[in-house]
Structures are given as C-alpha cells and as structure tokens.
Amino acid sequence: MAISPTQFAITTRQSANWQDARRRVLQAYRDWIRAAPEIQTMYQVPFPISAIRTRIRQEFERNRYVNKLPVVDIMLLRSNADYQETMNYWRQTNHIMDYFKEENFRGEKRLPSNFVQGFLEGRN
C-alpha cells in the first residue's frame, strides 16, 4: 500500500499525436494490470486475480474505438485519477465491487421481481 499520496500522481497533459496517446493508454493499461494482485489484497475482493484483470481489460476494450484525441486525453486523465485513488486506498470496497455487478451479490438481479418468485427461490 502506498504511503505517499503523490506516489501515483501523473501530470495532466495533452497527447501530441495518436502515437503518443497510444503509448499513454498502453502504459495506463499495464499499470492497472500490474496492480490487480495488490487491489485484490487491499480491498479483499472475493474474485481471483484473473477475474480482476479480465474486468480491467473489458473497461479498456469498451473504449477502444474512440476516435477523438481530446476525448482520449480526458479518458486517460480519469483513468489516472482512478488509479491513484485506488492504489492510495482512497476508495472503499463497494466502489471496487461496482465494477463486478454481474458477479456481485449487490447487482441488478439481487432481488426477485415478485414475491412468489422470491418465495420459490427460497429468498426472504
């Protein structure tokens, strides 16, 4: 766990061109992937490291085809801020678990749609 709040701080800047943006995105992706074991330990995530890395990959793939350089810069800014908050333990476990809605017991399908369905499933 980090001791210095500025340890993961990254200076905000604009990408000079698409190659620079690609390099910065790949660096952010590598940082997130390398941090998966520490995230699992710090936040006591009940999923294997491979599931955390898969979810990180899904988040990056979701924005793969963004074709405006200023939008990519803003997404990098947000990714770096999220990384800093996560690694400095400035988040809570439920913030991390929000990324795992399908696997999480607090997902959208947590409650049955009606009483009879819940009764038949054995839920109270």
C-alpha positions as CSV (number, residue, x, y, z in Angstrom):
1,M,0.0,0.0,0.0
2,A,1.2,3.5,-0.8
3,I,2.4,5.8,1.9
4,S,2.9,9.0,-0.1
5,P,-0.3,10.4,-1.8
6,T,1.8,11.8,-4.6
7,Q,3.4,8.4,-5.4
8,F,0.9,7.6,-8.2
9,A,0.2,11.2,-9.3
10,I,0.7,11.8,-13.1
11,T,0.9,15.2,-14.6
12,T,-2.0,16.1,-16.8
13,R,-1.1,16.8,-20.4
14,Q,-2.4,16.6,-23.9
15,S,-1.3,13.9,-26.3
16,A,0.9,15.3,-29.1
17,N,-0.5,12.8,-31.7
18,W,-2.1,9.4,-31.9
19,Q,1.1,7.5,-31.3
20,D,1.7,9.4,-28.1
21,A,-1.9,8.7,-27.0
22,R,-1.5,5.0,-27.8
23,R,1.7,4.9,-25.7
24,R,0.0,6.6,-22.8
25,V,-3.0,4.3,-23.0
26,L,-0.8,1.2,-23.0
27,Q,1.1,2.5,-20.0
28,A,-2.1,3.1,-18.1
29,Y,-3.3,-0.4,-19.1
30,R,-0.1,-2.0,-17.9
31,D,-0.3,-0.1,-14.6
32,W,-3.8,-1.4,-13.9
33,I,-2.9,-5.0,-14.9
34,R,0.2,-5.0,-12.7
35,A,-1.9,-3.6,-9.8
36,A,-4.5,-6.3,-9.9
37,P,-2.9,-8.5,-7.1
38,E,-2.5,-5.5,-4.8
39,I,-6.1,-4.4,-5.5
40,Q,-7.3,-7.9,-4.6
41,T,-5.4,-7.8,-1.3
42,M,-6.1,-4.2,-0.3
43,Y,-9.8,-4.3,-1.0
44,Q,-10.4,-8.0,-0.1
45,V,-12.0,-8.7,-3.5
46,P,-13.5,-12.2,-3.4
47,F,-12.6,-12.9,-7.0
48,P,-9.4,-14.4,-8.4
49,I,-6.8,-12.0,-9.9
50,S,-7.6,-13.3,-13.4
51,A,-11.2,-12.0,-13.0
52,I,-10.0,-8.6,-11.9
53,R,-7.6,-8.4,-14.9
54,T,-10.4,-9.5,-17.2
55,R,-12.7,-6.7,-15.9
56,I,-9.8,-4.2,-16.4
57,R,-9.4,-5.5,-20.0
58,Q,-13.2,-5.1,-20.6
59,E,-13.1,-1.5,-19.4
60,F,-10.3,-0.6,-21.8
61,E,-11.9,-2.6,-24.7
62,R,-15.2,-0.7,-24.2
63,N,-13.4,2.5,-25.2
64,R,-11.2,1.0,-27.8
65,Y,-12.7,2.7,-30.8
66,V,-12.8,6.3,-29.5
67,N,-11.6,8.4,-32.5
68,K,-11.2,11.9,-31.0
69,L,-7.9,12.7,-29.4
70,P,-9.2,15.2,-26.8
71,V,-11.7,12.5,-25.6
72,V,-8.9,10.0,-25.3
73,D,-6.9,12.6,-23.2
74,I,-9.9,13.1,-20.9
75,M,-10.3,9.3,-20.5
76,L,-6.6,9.0,-19.7
77,L,-7.0,11.7,-17.1
78,R,-9.9,9.9,-15.4
79,S,-8.1,6.6,-15.6
80,N,-5.0,8.1,-13.9
81,A,-7.1,9.7,-11.2
82,D,-9.0,6.4,-10.6
83,Y,-5.7,4.5,-10.4
84,Q,-4.3,7.0,-7.9
85,E,-7.4,6.8,-5.8
86,T,-7.5,3.0,-5.9
87,M,-3.8,2.5,-5.1
88,N,-3.8,5.0,-2.3
89,Y,-6.7,3.3,-0.7
90,W,-8.9,6.3,-1.0
91,R,-11.8,4.2,-2.2
92,Q,-14.0,1.7,-0.3
93,T,-14.6,-1.9,-1.2
94,N,-18.1,-1.2,-2.5
95,H,-16.6,1.3,-5.1
96,I,-14.4,-1.6,-6.4
97,M,-17.2,-4.1,-6.3
98,D,-19.3,-1.8,-8.5
99,Y,-17.2,-2.9,-11.4
100,F,-18.4,-6.5,-10.8
101,K,-22.1,-6.1,-11.0
102,E,-22.8,-9.4,-12.7
103,E,-20.7,-11.4,-10.1
104,N,-21.6,-9.2,-7.2
105,F,-24.4,-10.0,-4.8
106,R,-25.5,-6.4,-5.0
107,G,-26.1,-6.5,-8.7
108,E,-29.3,-5.5,-10.5
109,K,-30.6,-9.1,-10.2
110,R,-30.2,-9.1,-6.4
111,L,-33.9,-9.1,-5.6
112,P,-36.6,-11.2,-7.2
113,S,-39.1,-9.5,-9.4
114,N,-42.1,-10.6,-7.4
115,F,-43.0,-12.2,-4.1
116,V,-43.8,-15.7,-5.5
117,Q,-40.6,-15.9,-7.4
118,G,-38.6,-15.0,-4.3
119,F,-40.5,-17.5,-2.2
120,L,-39.9,-20.3,-4.7
121,E,-36.2,-19.5,-4.8
122,G,-36.0,-19.6,-1.1
123,R,-35.2,-16.0,-0.5
124,N,-36.5,-13.9,2.3
